[in-house]
Amino acid sequence: MSFTEDELQAFNSILEQRLSVHRREMERVFDQRMNEYRRDLDQRLVTVQRDTLHNLSQKISELENRLDTILRDKLNTQQTRITQAAKPAIVGADTPGCHYNGRCPCTA
């Protein structure tokens, strides 16, 4: 069976049209899937960013609380040491030679 050149050309044109339609359909499906993947990735990224921000904020808050506690303890320790170091001088100030004559305001 042999085909004429016109028949082969017509058959070739039909195949090219079908291939072109199929290619456009495949491109549309591909674009659609890429857009779905892009939206999904964007949503995941937003979720990861939100979780990271929340976790970092929580960690910073915990660290601030620990730092406050450490600084408060150190300040209390220093105040205690200063008070203990100053007590002998204050107690010694209320001696018979004190110019307040027994009424030293430091010991009141």
C-alpha atoms as an extended CHARMM CRD file, in Angstrom:
* protein
*
       108  EXT
         1         1  MET       CA              0.0000000000        0.0000000000        0.0000000000  PROA      1               0.0000000000
         2         2  SER       CA              1.4450000000        3.2480000000       -1.0070000000  PROA      2               0.0000000000
         3         3  PHE       CA              0.3880000000        6.7640000000       -0.1790000000  PROA      3               0.0000000000
         4         4  THR       CA              0.4920000000        9.8310000000       -2.3160000000  PROA      4               0.0000000000
         5         5  GLU       CA              2.5380000000       12.8010000000       -1.3100000000  PROA      5               0.0000000000
         6         6  ASP       CA             -0.6550000000       14.7760000000       -0.5220000000  PROA      6               0.0000000000
         7         7  GLU       CA             -1.9420000000       11.9940000000        1.6920000000  PROA      7               0.0000000000
         8         8  LEU       CA              1.3610000000       11.7920000000        3.5410000000  PROA      8               0.0000000000
         9         9  GLN       CA              1.4030000000       15.5770000000        3.9360000000  PROA      9               0.0000000000
        10        10  ALA       CA             -2.1690000000       15.5420000000        5.2700000000  PROA      10              0.0000000000
        11        11  PHE       CA             -1.3180000000       12.7120000000        7.6740000000  PROA      11              0.0000000000
        12        12  ASN       CA              1.8030000000       14.5820000000        8.7980000000  PROA      12              0.0000000000
        13        13  SER       CA             -0.2530000000       17.7410000000        9.3870000000  PROA      13              0.0000000000
        14        14  ILE       CA             -2.7710000000       15.7950000000       11.5000000000  PROA      14              0.0000000000
        15        15  LEU       CA              0.0370000000       14.3000000000       13.5670000000  PROA      15              0.0000000000
        16        16  GLU       CA              1.6710000000       17.7030000000       14.0600000000  PROA      16              0.0000000000
        17        17  GLN       CA             -1.6550000000       19.1980000000       15.1870000000  PROA      17              0.0000000000
        18        18  ARG       CA             -2.2600000000       16.3720000000       17.6490000000  PROA      18              0.0000000000
        19        19  LEU       CA              1.3050000000       16.6240000000       18.9020000000  PROA      19              0.0000000000
        20        20  SER       CA              0.9270000000       20.3810000000       19.3140000000  PROA      20              0.0000000000
        21        21  VAL       CA             -2.3400000000       19.9450000000       21.2530000000  PROA      21              0.0000000000
        22        22  HSD       CA             -0.7400000000       17.2610000000       23.4010000000  PROA      22              0.0000000000
        23        23  ARG       CA              2.3300000000       19.4380000000       24.0410000000  PROA      23              0.0000000000
        24        24  ARG       CA              0.1470000000       22.3970000000       25.1190000000  PROA      24              0.0000000000
        25        25  GLU       CA             -1.8480000000       20.1060000000       27.4100000000  PROA      25              0.0000000000
        26        26  MET       CA              1.3490000000       18.7320000000       28.9390000000  PROA      26              0.0000000000
        27        27  GLU       CA              2.7120000000       22.2520000000       29.4410000000  PROA      27              0.0000000000
        28        28  ARG       CA             -0.5510000000       23.2930000000       31.0950000000  PROA      28              0.0000000000
        29        29  VAL       CA             -0.4600000000       20.2690000000       33.4320000000  PROA      29              0.0000000000
        30        30  PHE       CA              3.2070000000       20.8880000000       34.1810000000  PROA      30              0.0000000000
        31        31  ASP       CA              2.5680000000       24.5700000000       34.9450000000  PROA      31              0.0000000000
        32        32  GLN       CA             -0.3970000000       23.6470000000       37.1170000000  PROA      32              0.0000000000
        33        33  ARG       CA              1.6600000000       21.1630000000       39.1290000000  PROA      33              0.0000000000
        34        34  MET       CA              4.5530000000       23.5910000000       39.4510000000  PROA      34              0.0000000000
        35        35  ASN       CA              2.1620000000       26.2320000000       40.7960000000  PROA      35              0.0000000000
        36        36  GLU       CA              0.7510000000       23.7240000000       43.2820000000  PROA      36              0.0000000000
        37        37  TYR       CA              4.2550000000       22.7790000000       44.4060000000  PROA      37              0.0000000000
        38        38  ARG       CA              5.2000000000       26.4410000000       44.6610000000  PROA      38              0.0000000000
        39        39  ARG       CA              2.1490000000       27.2120000000       46.8270000000  PROA      39              0.0000000000
        40        40  ASP       CA              2.8700000000       24.1900000000       49.0030000000  PROA      40              0.0000000000
        41        41  LEU       CA              6.5070000000       25.2010000000       49.3870000000  PROA      41              0.0000000000
        42        42  ASP       CA              5.5120000000       28.7810000000       50.2300000000  PROA      42              0.0000000000
        43        43  GLN       CA              3.1110000000       27.5210000000       52.8910000000  PROA      43              0.0000000000
        44        44  ARG       CA              5.7700000000       25.2660000000       54.3640000000  PROA      44              0.0000000000
        45        45  LEU       CA              8.2720000000       28.1120000000       54.3730000000  PROA      45              0.0000000000
        46        46  VAL       CA              5.8230000000       30.3930000000       56.1720000000  PROA      46              0.0000000000
        47        47  THR       CA              5.1500000000       27.6500000000       58.7250000000  PROA      47              0.0000000000
        48        48  VAL       CA              8.8580000000       27.0490000000       59.3040000000  PROA      48              0.0000000000
        49        49  GLN       CA              9.4890000000       30.7980000000       59.6540000000  PROA      49              0.0000000000
        50        50  ARG       CA              6.5970000000       31.1700000000       62.1040000000  PROA      50              0.0000000000
        51        51  ASP       CA              7.7620000000       28.1710000000       64.1610000000  PROA      51              0.0000000000
        52        52  THR       CA             11.3500000000       29.3940000000       64.1360000000  PROA      52              0.0000000000
        53        53  LEU       CA             10.3230000000       32.8740000000       65.2400000000  PROA      53              0.0000000000
        54        54  HSD       CA              8.1610000000       31.4230000000       68.0220000000  PROA      54              0.0000000000
        55        55  ASN       CA             10.9210000000       29.0830000000       69.1980000000  PROA      55              0.0000000000
        56        56  LEU       CA             13.5510000000       31.8290000000       69.1210000000  PROA      56              0.0000000000
        57        57  SER       CA             11.2860000000       34.2250000000       71.0120000000  PROA      57              0.0000000000
        58        58  GLN       CA             10.6240000000       31.5730000000       73.6260000000  PROA      58              0.0000000000
        59        59  LYS       CA             14.3280000000       30.7490000000       73.9400000000  PROA      59              0.0000000000
        60        60  ILE       CA             15.2440000000       34.4430000000       74.2620000000  PROA      60              0.0000000000
        61        61  SER       CA             12.6250000000       34.8560000000       76.9600000000  PROA      61              0.0000000000
        62        62  GLU       CA             14.0110000000       31.8600000000       78.8550000000  PROA      62              0.0000000000
        63        63  LEU       CA             17.5480000000       33.2260000000       78.5600000000  PROA      63              0.0000000000
        64        64  GLU       CA             16.4200000000       36.6630000000       79.7510000000  PROA      64              0.0000000000
        65        65  ASN       CA             14.7740000000       35.0560000000       82.7880000000  PROA      65              0.0000000000
        66        66  ARG       CA             17.9360000000       33.0750000000       83.5610000000  PROA      66              0.0000000000
        67        67  LEU       CA             20.0680000000       36.1980000000       83.1540000000  PROA      67              0.0000000000
        68        68  ASP       CA             17.7330000000       38.1580000000       85.4530000000  PROA      68              0.0000000000
        69        69  THR       CA             17.9950000000       35.4160000000       88.0770000000  PROA      69              0.0000000000
        70        70  ILE       CA             21.7980000000       35.2390000000       87.8160000000  PROA      70              0.0000000000
        71        71  LEU       CA             22.1730000000       39.0270000000       88.0160000000  PROA      71              0.0000000000
        72        72  ARG       CA             19.7310000000       39.2570000000       90.9240000000  PROA      72              0.0000000000
        73        73  ASP       CA             21.6600000000       36.5590000000       92.8150000000  PROA      73              0.0000000000
        74        74  LYS       CA             24.9930000000       38.2680000000       92.1350000000  PROA      74              0.0000000000
        75        75  LEU       CA             23.6100000000       41.6380000000       93.2390000000  PROA      75              0.0000000000
        76        76  ASN       CA             22.2400000000       40.1200000000       96.4500000000  PROA      76              0.0000000000
        77        77  THR       CA             25.5890000000       38.4280000000       97.0950000000  PROA      77              0.0000000000
        78        78  GLN       CA             27.4610000000       41.6980000000       96.5540000000  PROA      78              0.0000000000
        79        79  GLN       CA             25.0590000000       43.6060000000       98.7910000000  PROA      79              0.0000000000
        80        80  THR       CA             25.4970000000       40.9880000000      101.5060000000  PROA      80              0.0000000000
        81        81  ARG       CA             29.2930000000       41.1200000000      101.2230000000  PROA      81              0.0000000000
        82        82  ILE       CA             29.3060000000       44.9390000000      101.3030000000  PROA      82              0.0000000000
        83        83  THR       CA             27.0050000000       44.9560000000      104.3280000000  PROA      83              0.0000000000
        84        84  GLN       CA             29.1480000000       42.3800000000      106.1160000000  PROA      84              0.0000000000
        85        85  ALA       CA             32.3200000000       44.2790000000      105.2720000000  PROA      85              0.0000000000
        86        86  ALA       CA             30.8220000000       47.5610000000      106.5020000000  PROA      86              0.0000000000
        87        87  LYS       CA             29.4270000000       46.1740000000      109.7920000000  PROA      87              0.0000000000
        88        88  PRO       CA             32.7350000000       46.2060000000      111.6920000000  PROA      88              0.0000000000
        89        89  ALA       CA             33.3170000000       49.8410000000      110.7380000000  PROA      89              0.0000000000
        90        90  ILE       CA             29.7730000000       50.7770000000      111.7290000000  PROA      90              0.0000000000
        91        91  VAL       CA             29.9020000000       48.8820000000      115.0030000000  PROA      91              0.0000000000
        92        92  GLY       CA             33.2930000000       50.4080000000      115.7730000000  PROA      92              0.0000000000
        93        93  ALA       CA             31.9440000000       53.8910000000      115.1580000000  PROA      93              0.0000000000
        94        94  ASP       CA             29.6600000000       53.6840000000      118.1940000000  PROA      94              0.0000000000
        95        95  THR       CA             32.4640000000       53.4500000000      120.6920000000  PROA      95              0.0000000000
        96        96  PRO       CA             33.1900000000       55.7700000000      123.5830000000  PROA      96              0.0000000000
        97        97  GLY       CA             35.3530000000       57.9120000000      121.3050000000  PROA      97              0.0000000000
        98        98  CYS       CA             32.5450000000       58.4170000000      118.7350000000  PROA      98              0.0000000000
        99        99  HSD       CA             31.5880000000       62.0430000000      118.2480000000  PROA      99              0.0000000000
       100       100  TYR       CA             27.8680000000       61.0880000000      118.3320000000  PROA      100             0.0000000000
       101       101  ASN       CA             28.1880000000       60.1670000000      122.0220000000  PROA      101             0.0000000000
       102       102  GLY       CA             26.4350000000       56.7980000000      121.7590000000  PROA      102             0.0000000000
       103       103  ARG       CA             23.7580000000       57.9120000000      119.2840000000  PROA      103             0.0000000000
       104       104  CYS       CA             25.4500000000       56.9170000000      116.0120000000  PROA      104             0.0000000000
       105       105  PRO       CA             22.8640000000       57.1230000000      113.1780000000  PROA      105             0.0000000000
       106       106  CYS       CA             24.6740000000       54.3610000000      111.2910000000  PROA      106             0.0000000000
       107       107  THR       CA             23.6660000000       51.7770000000      113.9060000000  PROA      107             0.0000000000
       108       108  ALA       CA             20.0700000000       52.9540000000      114.2790000000  PROA      108             0.0000000000
